[in-house]
Amino acid sequence: MDLLMFLLLLGSLALTLAQTPGCSLRSGANNQALNGEATQISDLQLPTMGYANKSIDGNKDTTYKVGSCSHTIHTSNPWWQVDLKKVYSISKVILTNKMDCCSERLLAAEVRIRNCPNNRNPVCGTVTSLASATLPFCCNGMVGQYVSVGIPGRVEYLTLCEVEVNGDPVKGCY
C-alpha cells in the first residue's frame, strides 16, 4: 500500500513539473505558423503531395491520404522548417504526427528555434514518446523567427500533419 501511494505521488509530481507555468499542453489561439512560409528538404511525389506548407494549413487530420500532411522522401537527416516572418517569443510548439501508418518515424525528432534559417539552432524539445498524435513542447519564451523539426543522424521519412507555434511578437532589435 505504501509503495502504491509513493508511485501515485511521484506520478503527480512528474505531471506538475512537466507543465511549465504559462505553457498549457492544449492548442492556443495565437498559432503564428499559420502566417508563415514552410520549406523542407524534399517533397514526396505521391498522388497526395506532401508539400511543406501542408503542415501549417490549420488541418490536424492525422491521415496522410486526406492531403494535409507534409512528407519528405527517404533521406539522411530530413528536416522541415517554418519562417514566421517576424521574431517571436515562443511559448510552445505542438506537432501533430501521422497516425495512419509509421508514426514511429518521428521518434527522436528535434524541435529547434532561432533567428537563423539553418538546422543547427537551439533545441526546444525532442520527441521521446508517441503515446498521442499531439506532441506539445514548452519552449519557455525561446526567441526566434524560424522553427524547424528534424531527425538527426538517421535516414528516414519526415511526416508532419500539423505544426503549431504559439508565441508573441518580440519588440526591439534581435
N, C-alpha and C positions, 0 to 999 in steps of 0.2 A: 504493500500500500504506500509506503514512504517513497519507494522508487517511482511509482506512478505519479505521485504528487510532484516529485522533483522534475520528472520529464515534462509534465504539464506546465510547470513554472518556467522551465528552460525554453520550451516552445513559445510561450507568451513573451518572454524576454527577447527572443530572436525576432519575433514579429514586430515588437516595439522598436528595436534597434534598426530594423530594415526600413522602417517608414521615417524618412528624414522629414523634419518639420518643413512645411511649405511644399512638399512633394508627395501628393497623393498618388496612388497607383492607378487611378482612373484617368481616362482621357480628359483633356482640358479643352476649353473653348478657344484658346489662343494658339491654335496649331499654325505656326509660321511656315511650315513646309508647304502648305497649300499654295503659297505665293512664290515658291522657289523654282529653281531650274535644276532638274536631276540629270545626272550622267552616270554611266557605268562602263566598266572595262570592255564589255561586248554585249550584243543582243542575241538571244537565242532565236533562230529563224524557224518558228513553228507556225501553224495556221493562226494561233493566238499569239501575237507578237509580245515578247517580254521586254518592251522598251522601259527605260529607267523611269520615265515620268508616270508610269502606271502605279508606282508606289506612293505617289503624292496626289492621287486623284480623289481622296476622301472616301473611297470604297474599301471596306475592310473585309470583303469576301475572301475566304482562305482557299478557294478552289481556283487553280490556275486557269482552267478552261473557260471560266467566266470572262477572262480578259482584263483583269485589274491587278495583275502582279507583274513585277519586273522579273527578269530571268536572264542570267548570263550564260555563255557557253561554258563547257567544262574546261577550266583554265587554272593556271597557277596563281595563287593569291588573288582571287576575284574581289572586286570592290564595287561599291555603289556610293554615290555622293549627291547631296543637295546643296546648292548655293542659295542661301536665304536672302541674298541681295543686300542685306544690311547686317550689322553686328548686333547680336543678341546676348543677353544673359540667359542661359538656357537652364531651366529648372529640371526638365525631364525629356527623355526621348522614349517613344513607345514603338516597338517593332511589332508588326503582325506577320506571323510566319505562315507559310504554305502548309496546309494540313491534309490535302487530298492524297499526298504521296511524299515520301522522302523528307519529312520535316527535320530529321536528324542532320541534314546538310548544314543547317545554320549553327550547330553546336560549335562553340569556340569563336564565333564571330565577334569582332570588336566594334564598339561604337566610339568614334573619335570626334572631337570638336576643336576647331581652331580658326584662325584668320587666314591660313594658307591653304590653297587648294591641292593638298597632297595627302597621302595616307599615313604620314609619319607624325600625326598630330597626337596630343594627349588623349588617353583613353578615359571615357566616361564609364564604360562598363563592358563586360564580356558575357556572352550567352553561355551559361553554365547549366541551365535546366530547360527542358522542352515540355514541362508539365502543362503548359497552356499555349494557345496560339498567340496570345497577347504577352509581350515581353517588355515590361517597363524598366527604365533605368533612370535613377535620380542623379542628375548631373550637378546639383548644388551651385548653380549660378556660373558654371564654366562659360567663358566668353568666347564667341566666335561667329563667323559668317558661314562656315562650312561644317556640315555634319556628314560623316562617312561611316559606312558599315563595310567591313572587310573580313575575309577569312585568311589570316596569315599562315604561311608555311604549309599549305595544302593545295592540291589540285582538286577543284570542286566546282559545282554549280552554286551560284548565289541567287536565291529567290526571295523577294520581299513582297508581301501583299499590301502592306501599308507602312509608312514611316511618318510618325507624328513628332513634331519638335515644338515643345511648349517653352516659351520664354518671352521676355520683354525687351524692347529695343534699348540699346545702350546709348546714353548721351555722352558726348565727349569724343576724344580722339583715341583711337586704338590702332 
